[in-house]
Amino acid sequence: MTPKVKETLDKILACFESGNIPQSIAYSMFPIPHIPCAAWSLMNRTLVFLSGTMDARGFKQWNSVNRYVKKGSKALYILVPYIKRIEDDNNDCQFKLTGFGACPVFRVEDTDGEPLEYQDIELPELPLMDRARDWGISIKAIPGNYRYYGYYAPNRKEIALATNQEDIFFHELAHVAHHKIQGYILPVQDLRQEVVAELSACALARMVGKSLADTTGNHYHSIKQYADQFQMSVHCACLRVLSDTEKVLNLIIHNNIEGEETTACQKAA
C-alpha cells in the first residue's frame, strides 16, 4: 500500500472506530422534472433503465411536449394493468385486476422536437473525471430523482450523476475500478461492493476532493446501513473490505494496483 493511501485509510478507520463522526449533510440534486415514467412500477422503470434511457413515453405523451418519434424507431414494451369496474346489486363499485397488457413506449433518444428542461443540465469538471475517460467510461448528467444520486452501468460503460457532488462521482468511479479489478460486478447492491465504494469515496474525497464540506458522516451512515444487515460494526465492515479498497484506490490514483505510476493526485494538484 502506498503511504498516502495507508495514511488516509488509517485516519478514516480511526474516526469510524472512535465514533467521532460529523453529522451527515444533504447532497444537492439536479432539478427533478415531471417525467411520466417516474411514477411507473419498479418493473417498468427497470425495463426503461435496461433499454439505455431514463425517460420513455408513449406517442401521445411525446406529442404533448412537442416531441415526435423518429421514423424507424423501435418501441420497448412496458406492462399495463387491466382494471375492470364491477358494480354489485347495491350499486357499490369495486375495481378488479383482470390481467396485464403490453404498451409500446419510446426512448427520449428516439425522439426529435423541442428541448426538454433536463437536457440543459451540465456537469462541472470533477476531480478524476479524466481517469474514467481514460478507461472508456462516459459520464453524463441525469435529472434528479428521489431514488438515487447516481449509478454505474457496466454494460453501457457509463456513469450517470443526478448531482454535482464529488462524493457521488467518487463512489461510482470506485465501482468502475472494482469492476476492472474483479473482472465482474454484481448487478445488485452487494454489501462488499457498496462498502468498498463508500470507503473509497471517503478516502478520495480527502485525497483529491475540492469541496469544503466534510462528508465523512454521509459515508459512515451509508456503510452502517449495510453493516447493520450483517450485525457488524462500521469499523469491522471496513476492515473486512480493506484489501479490496486499497486495490481500488491504487488503481484510481496510480492507474495500476501497485501504485508506482504518476498519480492522479499529482495531476489534480
C-alpha positions as CSV (number, residue, x, y, z in Angstrom):
1,M,0.0,0.0,0.0
2,T,1.3,3.5,-0.8
3,P,2.0,5.7,2.2
4,K,-0.7,8.3,1.1
5,V,-3.4,5.6,0.8
6,K,-2.4,4.0,4.1
7,E,-2.4,7.3,5.9
8,T,-5.8,8.3,4.6
9,L,-7.5,5.0,5.3
10,D,-5.9,4.8,8.8
11,K,-7.4,8.2,9.6
12,I,-10.8,7.3,8.3
13,L,-10.9,3.9,10.2
14,A,-9.7,5.6,13.4
15,C,-12.6,8.1,13.0
16,F,-15.1,5.3,12.4
17,E,-13.8,3.3,15.4
18,S,-13.9,6.2,17.8
19,G,-17.3,7.4,16.7
20,N,-16.0,10.9,16.2
21,I,-18.1,11.4,13.1
22,P,-19.5,14.7,11.7
23,Q,-23.2,14.9,11.0
24,S,-24.5,13.9,7.6
25,I,-25.0,16.7,5.2
26,A,-27.6,16.9,2.4
27,Y,-26.4,16.4,-1.1
28,S,-27.7,18.8,-3.7
29,M,-29.6,17.3,-6.7
30,F,-30.3,18.5,-10.2
31,P,-33.8,19.7,-10.8
32,I,-36.4,17.0,-10.6
33,P,-38.6,17.3,-13.7
34,H,-42.0,15.8,-14.2
35,I,-41.3,12.6,-16.1
36,P,-44.2,10.1,-16.5
37,C,-42.1,7.0,-16.0
38,A,-41.0,8.2,-12.6
39,A,-44.5,7.1,-11.4
40,W,-44.3,3.7,-13.1
41,S,-43.8,0.4,-11.3
42,L,-40.4,-0.8,-10.3
43,M,-40.6,-3.4,-13.1
44,N,-41.4,-0.9,-15.8
45,R,-38.7,1.6,-14.5
46,T,-36.2,-1.3,-14.7
47,L,-37.3,-2.0,-18.3
48,V,-36.7,1.6,-19.2
49,F,-33.3,1.6,-17.5
50,L,-32.2,-1.6,-19.3
51,S,-33.2,0.0,-22.6
52,G,-30.5,2.5,-22.1
53,T,-32.5,5.6,-21.1
54,M,-34.1,7.3,-18.2
55,D,-37.1,8.8,-20.0
56,A,-39.6,6.8,-22.1
57,R,-43.1,7.7,-23.1
58,G,-45.9,6.8,-25.5
59,F,-46.7,8.6,-28.8
60,K,-49.3,10.9,-27.2
61,Q,-47.1,11.7,-24.2
62,W,-44.2,12.8,-26.5
63,N,-46.6,14.8,-28.8
64,S,-47.9,16.6,-25.8
65,V,-44.4,18.1,-25.1
66,N,-43.9,18.8,-28.9
67,R,-41.6,15.9,-29.5
68,Y,-42.1,13.2,-32.1
69,V,-40.8,9.7,-32.5
70,K,-38.2,9.3,-35.3
71,K,-39.2,7.2,-38.2
72,G,-38.0,3.6,-37.9
73,S,-37.5,3.8,-34.1
74,K,-38.2,0.5,-32.2
75,A,-40.5,0.6,-29.2
76,L,-39.9,-1.0,-25.9
77,Y,-42.8,-2.5,-24.1
78,I,-44.0,-1.9,-20.5
79,L,-46.7,-3.8,-18.7
80,V,-50.0,-2.1,-18.2
81,P,-52.7,-3.5,-15.8
82,Y,-56.2,-4.1,-17.0
83,I,-58.7,-2.9,-14.3
84,K,-62.3,-3.8,-14.6
85,R,-65.1,-1.9,-12.7
86,I,-67.6,-4.2,-11.1
87,E,-70.9,-3.0,-9.6
88,D,-73.0,-5.1,-7.2
89,D,-76.7,-5.0,-6.6
90,N,-76.4,-2.1,-4.2
91,N,-74.7,0.0,-6.8
92,D,-71.4,-0.2,-4.9
93,C,-68.5,-0.5,-7.2
94,Q,-65.2,-2.3,-6.9
95,F,-62.2,-2.5,-9.2
96,K,-60.6,-5.8,-10.1
97,L,-57.3,-6.6,-11.7
98,T,-58.1,-8.8,-14.7
99,G,-54.6,-9.1,-16.3
100,F,-51.8,-7.2,-17.9
101,G,-51.2,-5.9,-21.5
102,A,-48.0,-4.7,-23.3
103,C,-47.9,-1.0,-24.1
104,P,-45.3,0.4,-26.6
105,V,-43.2,3.4,-25.4
106,F,-40.2,5.1,-27.0
107,R,-36.9,6.4,-25.5
108,V,-36.2,10.1,-25.5
109,E,-33.1,9.3,-27.6
110,D,-35.5,8.1,-30.3
111,T,-37.4,11.4,-30.5
112,D,-36.9,14.9,-32.1
113,G,-38.5,18.2,-31.3
114,E,-38.5,20.9,-28.6
115,P,-35.8,20.5,-25.9
116,L,-36.7,19.2,-22.5
117,E,-35.8,21.1,-19.4
118,Y,-33.4,18.4,-18.1
119,Q,-31.5,18.3,-21.3
120,D,-29.7,21.6,-20.4
121,I,-28.1,20.1,-17.3
122,E,-24.3,20.4,-17.4
123,L,-21.8,18.6,-15.1
124,P,-18.9,20.6,-13.7
125,E,-15.4,19.2,-14.3
126,L,-14.9,17.0,-11.2
127,P,-11.5,15.6,-10.0
128,L,-10.6,12.2,-11.5
129,M,-13.0,12.5,-14.4
130,D,-10.0,12.0,-16.7
131,R,-9.4,8.6,-15.1
132,A,-12.9,7.5,-16.0
133,R,-12.5,8.8,-19.6
134,D,-9.1,7.0,-19.9
135,W,-11.0,3.8,-19.1
136,G,-13.5,4.4,-21.8
137,I,-16.3,5.4,-19.3
138,S,-18.7,8.1,-20.4
139,I,-20.1,10.5,-17.8
140,K,-23.5,12.2,-18.1
141,A,-25.9,14.3,-16.1
142,I,-29.4,13.0,-15.4
143,P,-32.4,14.7,-13.8
144,G,-32.7,14.5,-10.0
145,N,-34.9,11.9,-8.5
146,Y,-35.8,10.6,-5.1
147,R,-34.3,7.1,-5.6
148,Y,-30.6,7.5,-6.2
149,Y,-27.9,10.1,-6.8
150,G,-26.1,8.3,-9.5
151,Y,-25.3,4.9,-11.0
152,Y,-22.7,2.9,-12.9
153,A,-24.0,0.9,-15.9
154,P,-21.2,-1.5,-16.8
155,N,-22.8,-2.8,-20.0
156,R,-23.0,0.7,-21.3
157,K,-19.7,1.8,-19.8
158,E,-21.5,4.8,-18.3
159,I,-21.6,6.8,-15.1
160,A,-24.8,8.8,-14.7
161,L,-25.0,11.6,-12.0
162,A,-28.1,13.3,-10.6
163,T,-25.9,15.6,-8.6
164,N,-22.7,17.6,-8.9
165,Q,-21.4,16.3,-5.6
166,E,-17.9,14.9,-5.9
167,D,-18.5,12.1,-3.4
168,I,-21.2,10.6,-5.6
169,F,-18.9,10.5,-8.6
170,F,-16.1,9.0,-6.5
171,H,-18.5,6.3,-5.3
172,E,-19.4,5.3,-8.9
173,L,-15.8,5.6,-10.1
174,A,-14.9,3.2,-7.3
175,H,-17.4,0.7,-8.7
176,V,-15.7,1.0,-12.1
177,A,-12.3,0.3,-10.6
178,H,-13.7,-2.6,-8.5
179,H,-15.2,-4.0,-11.7
180,K,-11.8,-3.7,-13.5
181,I,-10.0,-5.5,-10.7
182,Q,-12.5,-8.3,-10.2
183,G,-13.5,-8.7,-13.8
184,Y,-17.1,-8.5,-12.9
185,I,-19.6,-6.5,-10.8
186,L,-22.8,-7.8,-9.3
187,P,-26.0,-6.1,-10.7
188,V,-27.4,-5.7,-7.2
189,Q,-26.4,-3.6,-4.2
190,D,-23.9,-6.1,-2.6
191,L,-22.6,-5.4,0.9
192,R,-18.9,-5.8,-0.2
193,Q,-19.2,-3.7,-3.3
194,E,-21.1,-0.9,-1.6
195,V,-18.8,-0.7,1.4
196,V,-15.7,-0.7,-0.9
197,A,-17.3,2.1,-2.9
198,E,-18.2,4.2,0.1
199,L,-14.9,3.8,1.9
200,S,-13.0,4.5,-1.4
201,A,-15.2,7.6,-2.0
202,C,-14.5,8.8,1.6
203,A,-10.7,8.4,1.0
204,L,-10.8,10.0,-2.4
205,A,-12.7,13.0,-1.0
206,R,-9.9,13.6,1.4
207,M,-7.1,12.9,-1.1
208,V,-8.2,14.8,-4.2
209,G,-11.6,16.3,-3.4
210,K,-12.0,20.1,-3.6
211,S,-15.3,20.6,-1.8
212,L,-15.1,22.3,1.6
213,A,-17.8,20.3,3.3
214,D,-16.8,17.2,5.3
215,T,-18.9,14.4,4.1
216,T,-17.4,11.6,6.3
217,G,-20.7,11.4,8.1
218,N,-22.5,10.5,4.9
219,H,-20.2,7.7,4.2
220,Y,-20.3,6.4,7.7
221,H,-24.1,6.3,7.8
222,S,-24.2,4.6,4.4
223,I,-21.8,1.9,5.4
224,K,-23.7,1.5,8.7
225,Q,-26.9,0.6,6.8
226,Y,-25.1,-2.3,5.1
227,A,-23.2,-3.3,8.2
228,D,-26.4,-3.5,10.3
229,Q,-27.8,-6.1,8.0
230,F,-24.9,-8.4,9.0
231,Q,-24.8,-7.3,12.6
232,M,-21.3,-5.9,12.5
233,S,-19.8,-2.5,13.3
234,V,-18.9,0.0,10.6
235,H,-15.2,-0.4,11.6
236,C,-15.4,-4.2,11.2
237,A,-17.2,-3.9,7.9
238,C,-14.5,-1.6,6.6
239,L,-11.7,-3.9,7.8
240,R,-13.3,-6.8,6.0
241,V,-13.0,-5.0,2.7
242,L,-9.8,-3.1,3.3
243,S,-7.7,-5.2,0.9
244,D,-10.2,-4.6,-2.0
245,T,-10.4,-0.9,-1.1
246,E,-6.6,-0.5,-1.2
247,K,-6.6,-2.0,-4.7
248,V,-9.4,0.2,-5.9
249,L,-7.7,3.4,-4.6
250,N,-4.3,2.4,-6.1
251,L,-6.0,1.7,-9.5
252,I,-7.8,5.0,-9.4
253,I,-4.9,7.2,-8.2
254,H,-2.0,5.5,-9.9
255,N,-3.8,3.6,-12.7
256,N,-2.2,0.4,-11.5
257,I,-2.7,-1.8,-8.5
258,E,0.9,-1.4,-7.2
259,G,0.8,2.4,-7.2
260,E,4.1,3.2,-8.9
261,E,3.0,5.4,-11.8
262,T,2.3,9.1,-11.8
263,T,-0.7,9.7,-9.5
264,A,-4.0,11.4,-10.3
265,C,-3.4,13.4,-7.1
266,Q,-0.3,14.9,-8.6
267,K,-2.2,15.7,-11.8
268,A,-5.1,17.3,-9.9
269,A,-2.8,19.3,-7.6
